[in-house]
Amino acid sequence: MSYGITYSYNMKDKTVEYNIIDTSKKGRSSLGYAIVWTKIYPISSDIEDEFPLELRQKYEELCERPEFLDELQPEELNIVELIADEDCAWDQPCKFGHRVEQHAVYCHASHWLYAPRKCRRNRTNYKHEDCRGFKSNPNQEETI
């Protein structure tokens, strides 16, 4: 089985609903998969991509793996990264961030269970260094 996490915000009630979905079974989630766990939490002012502890514990139990693996798993570039032919680089503060033509930074932290597809960090409000999957990039050029 394989699982995923979905979440949706209700700004009227100031809540966020988290779902763990079974992506190998059809069901009633907004993505068309079976929901195996759901819970509603108040919207927090904490960093935007931190999942609640209860959710992380259940997800790790279902996936039968810890949040971090000791070694990186091989990961290929996605289709957007493959067709981009200019101005792409591994020049982010985090060594797993691959910038593509100034429009997105894709996360390649394949050892991290909660790695997002695209990095939502920036250099001011949500610093790269505050991400749970962050590893310093030794190849990042210093900017003056």
Sine and cosine of phi, psi and omega as CSV:
sin_phi,cos_phi,sin_psi,cos_psi,sin_omega,cos_omega
0.00,0.00,0.46,-0.89,0.10,-0.99
-0.76,-0.65,0.53,-0.85,-0.12,-0.99
-0.80,-0.60,0.35,-0.94,0.08,-1.00
-0.59,-0.81,0.23,-0.97,0.02,-1.00
-0.88,-0.47,0.74,-0.67,0.14,-0.99
-0.84,-0.54,0.42,-0.91,0.08,-1.00
-0.50,-0.87,0.51,-0.86,0.03,-1.00
-0.62,-0.78,0.60,-0.80,-0.04,-1.00
-0.99,-0.13,0.64,-0.77,0.15,-0.99
-0.91,-0.43,0.99,-0.14,-0.10,-1.00
-0.94,0.34,-0.45,0.89,0.03,-1.00
-0.91,0.42,-0.73,0.68,-0.01,-1.00
-1.00,0.02,-0.11,0.99,-0.05,-1.00
0.84,0.55,0.75,0.66,0.02,-1.00
-0.76,-0.65,0.29,-0.96,0.11,-0.99
-0.76,-0.65,0.74,-0.67,0.03,-1.00
-0.98,-0.21,0.84,-0.54,0.06,-1.00
-0.97,-0.23,0.67,-0.74,0.08,-1.00
-0.77,-0.63,0.64,-0.77,0.24,-0.97
-0.97,-0.23,0.82,-0.57,-0.05,-1.00
-0.92,-0.39,0.53,-0.85,0.09,-1.00
-1.00,-0.06,0.97,-0.26,-0.09,-1.00
-0.97,0.24,-0.01,1.00,0.07,-1.00
-0.99,-0.14,-0.05,1.00,-0.02,-1.00
-0.77,-0.63,0.62,-0.78,0.09,-1.00
-0.97,0.23,0.51,-0.86,-0.03,-1.00
-0.21,-0.98,-0.59,-0.81,-0.15,-0.99
-0.92,-0.39,0.21,0.98,0.01,-1.00
-0.96,0.28,0.20,-0.98,0.00,-1.00
-0.89,0.45,-0.37,0.93,0.04,-1.00
-1.00,-0.06,-0.02,1.00,0.03,-1.00
1.00,0.02,0.25,0.97,0.00,-1.00
-0.95,-0.32,0.31,-0.95,0.02,-1.00
-0.95,0.32,0.74,-0.67,0.07,-1.00
-1.00,0.05,0.81,-0.58,-0.01,-1.00
-0.95,-0.31,-0.23,0.97,0.04,-1.00
-0.38,-0.92,0.65,-0.76,0.03,-1.00
-0.52,-0.85,0.55,-0.84,0.08,-1.00
-0.33,-0.94,0.56,-0.83,0.01,-1.00
-0.95,-0.32,0.74,-0.67,0.01,-1.00
-0.83,-0.56,0.40,-0.92,0.16,-0.99
-0.92,0.39,0.54,-0.84,0.06,-1.00
-0.91,0.40,0.75,-0.66,-0.04,-1.00
-0.98,-0.19,0.42,-0.91,0.07,-1.00
-1.00,0.01,0.05,1.00,0.03,-1.00
-0.93,0.38,0.09,-1.00,-0.02,-1.00
-0.76,0.65,0.63,-0.78,-0.24,-0.97
-0.93,0.37,-0.33,0.94,-0.07,-1.00
-0.91,-0.42,0.32,0.95,0.08,-1.00
-0.99,0.12,0.82,-0.57,0.04,-1.00
-1.00,0.05,0.57,-0.82,0.03,-1.00
-0.86,0.52,0.54,-0.84,-0.04,-1.00
-0.82,0.57,-0.70,0.72,-0.01,-1.00
-0.85,0.52,-0.66,0.75,0.04,-1.00
-0.91,0.42,-0.72,0.69,-0.02,-1.00
-0.88,0.48,-0.67,0.75,0.00,-1.00
-0.89,0.46,-0.70,0.71,-0.01,-1.00
-0.92,0.39,-0.67,0.75,-0.02,-1.00
-0.90,0.44,-0.69,0.72,0.02,-1.00
-0.91,0.42,-0.60,0.80,0.06,-1.00
-0.89,0.45,-0.73,0.68,-0.01,-1.00
-0.91,0.41,-0.65,0.76,-0.02,-1.00
-0.98,0.21,-0.19,0.98,-0.01,-1.00
0.82,0.57,0.72,0.69,0.06,-1.00
-0.38,-0.92,0.41,-0.91,0.04,-1.00
-0.97,0.23,0.15,-0.99,0.02,-1.00
-0.86,0.51,-0.66,0.76,-0.01,-1.00
-0.86,-0.51,0.70,-0.72,0.14,-0.99
-1.00,-0.05,0.41,-0.91,-0.02,-1.00
-0.93,0.37,-0.53,0.85,-0.06,-1.00
-0.81,-0.58,0.46,-0.89,0.06,-1.00
-0.94,0.34,0.59,-0.81,0.10,-0.99
-1.00,-0.06,0.54,-0.84,0.04,-1.00
-0.87,0.50,0.70,-0.72,-0.01,-1.00
-0.66,-0.75,0.73,-0.69,0.01,-1.00
-1.00,-0.04,0.33,-0.94,0.09,-1.00
-0.94,0.33,0.53,-0.85,0.03,-1.00
-0.99,0.17,0.09,-1.00,-0.10,-0.99
-0.88,0.48,-0.60,0.80,0.02,-1.00
-0.89,0.45,-0.67,0.74,0.01,-1.00
-0.93,0.37,-0.57,0.82,-0.02,-1.00
-0.94,0.34,-0.61,0.80,-0.06,-1.00
-1.00,0.05,-0.26,0.97,0.04,-1.00
-0.95,0.30,0.81,-0.58,-0.08,-1.00
-0.92,-0.39,-0.08,1.00,0.00,-1.00
-0.69,-0.72,0.46,-0.89,0.13,-0.99
0.81,0.59,0.79,0.62,0.11,-0.99
-0.86,-0.52,0.64,-0.77,-0.04,-1.00
-0.32,-0.95,0.38,-0.93,0.12,-0.99
-1.00,-0.08,0.86,0.51,-0.15,-0.99
-0.93,-0.37,0.37,0.93,-0.04,-1.00
-1.00,0.04,0.30,-0.95,0.06,-1.00
-0.84,0.54,-0.55,0.84,0.04,-1.00
-1.00,-0.06,0.70,-0.71,-0.05,-1.00
-0.93,0.37,-0.21,0.98,0.01,-1.00
-1.00,-0.06,-0.04,1.00,-0.05,-1.00
-1.00,0.01,0.85,-0.53,0.03,-1.00
-0.91,-0.40,0.95,-0.32,-0.03,-1.00
-0.98,0.17,0.70,-0.71,-0.01,-1.00
-0.84,-0.54,0.94,-0.35,0.12,-0.99
0.66,0.75,0.71,0.71,0.09,-1.00
0.89,0.46,0.13,0.99,-0.03,-1.00
-0.95,-0.31,-0.34,0.94,-0.02,-1.00
-0.31,-0.95,0.39,-0.92,0.15,-0.99
-0.86,-0.51,0.89,-0.46,-0.01,-1.00
-1.00,-0.02,0.69,-0.73,-0.03,-1.00
-1.00,0.00,0.78,-0.62,0.02,-1.00
-0.88,-0.47,0.57,0.82,0.04,-1.00
-1.00,0.09,0.94,0.33,-0.12,-0.99
-0.92,0.38,-0.24,0.97,0.05,-1.00
-0.99,0.14,-0.17,0.98,-0.08,-1.00
-0.98,-0.22,0.85,-0.53,-0.05,-1.00
-0.87,0.49,-0.52,0.85,-0.09,-1.00
-0.97,-0.24,0.35,0.94,-0.01,-1.00
-0.88,0.48,0.79,-0.61,0.03,-1.00
-0.97,0.23,0.33,-0.94,0.09,-1.00
-0.90,0.43,-0.74,0.67,0.04,-1.00
-0.89,-0.46,0.65,-0.76,0.04,-1.00
-0.94,0.34,0.76,-0.65,0.01,-1.00
-0.98,-0.21,0.20,0.98,-0.03,-1.00
-1.00,0.09,0.40,-0.92,0.15,-0.99
-0.66,-0.75,-0.11,-0.99,-0.09,-1.00
-0.99,-0.11,0.08,1.00,-0.03,-1.00
-0.83,-0.56,-0.94,0.33,-0.09,-1.00
-0.95,0.32,-0.74,0.68,-0.04,-1.00
-0.83,-0.55,1.00,0.00,-0.12,-0.99
-0.93,0.36,0.60,-0.80,0.03,-1.00
-0.81,0.59,-0.66,0.75,-0.08,-1.00
-0.90,0.43,-0.32,0.95,0.01,-1.00
-1.00,0.06,-0.10,0.99,0.01,-1.00
-0.96,0.29,0.68,-0.74,0.00,-1.00
-0.89,0.46,-0.46,0.89,-0.02,-1.00
-1.00,-0.08,0.12,0.99,-0.09,-1.00
-0.92,0.40,0.71,-0.70,0.20,-0.98
-0.70,-0.71,0.77,-0.64,-0.05,-1.00
-0.86,0.52,0.65,-0.76,-0.01,-1.00
-1.00,-0.02,0.95,-0.31,-0.02,-1.00
-0.94,0.35,-0.28,0.96,-0.03,-1.00
-0.99,-0.11,-0.01,1.00,-0.02,-1.00
-0.93,0.37,0.74,-0.67,0.03,-1.00
-0.98,0.22,0.63,-0.78,0.05,-1.00
-0.95,0.32,0.69,-0.72,0.07,-1.00
-0.95,-0.31,0.62,-0.78,-0.04,-1.00
-0.95,-0.33,0.00,0.00,0.00,0.00
